[in-house]
Amino acid sequence: MNLKKKSVDIFYRINPVLGFLAMFVTQDIVLRFFFSKKKIINNGFSIPTNSSIILAPTHRSRWDGLILTMAMGRRVTNKDCRFMVTNSEMRGIQGWFLKRLGCFSINQLSPSLSTLRYAINLIEKEEQLVVFPEGKINRYGKKLVLKEGLYRLALLATKKTNSITILPIGIAYSEVSPKFRSEFCLSFGQPIVMNDYLNTTIEEFNKFLYEKMTIEEEIALKNVGR
């Protein structure tokens, strides 16, 4: 058990130098010059204080992670975005970088106890956890049944902390596959307080969350002309 915990600490800790360089390159260079227009709609949203935040965005492109980090990362919230990603995304060189930037993988079909404990520990420490409820890039926004992981994880975490906020987010691009000088828009929904949904079934909660994410995505789509 101690070996597993040590492994998690080593491979999932954010490398401060690499984190700074990644933030500078992606936010000050790549996003600034690749996209011609960037818009963030907060709908009167204010970052909850003294609360663990789980970001629940739509997933339309590999750009989503960079955009979320720009909108809710260290420069804005003084917290890093900790991404829960699939095993396939953590392979090779990409995986090497992602691990050192605070991402961690999960087997969606059979999540390990150590991964669940690690995610719950992040929530307990009031880190910002990013979970894509659709479970994969859904490029054309087809209607999907959301994965059960977010709700199950949040429910387990309520045993450690009673202040968990889930934030539905819609992300849209002016092109289905973002191209050079495309536009993007990110729209925040109203925060969902997990304590209000402890007696809700997974199916009911996921339907509710999906509706909230869809509303925000429709707002974002209109703002990029789609």
Secondary structure, 3 states (H helix, E strand, C coil): CHHHHHHHHHHHCCCHHHHHHHHHHHHHHHHHHHCCEEEEECCCCCCCCCCEEEEEECCCCCCHHHHHHHHHCHHHHCCCEEEEEEHHHHCHHHHHHHHHCCCEEECCCCCCHHHHHHHHHHHHCCCEEEECCCCCCCCCCCCCCCCCHHHHHHHHHCCCCCCEEEEEEEEEECCCCCCCCCEEEEEECCCEEHHHHCCCCHHHHHHHHHHHHHHHHHHHHHHCCC
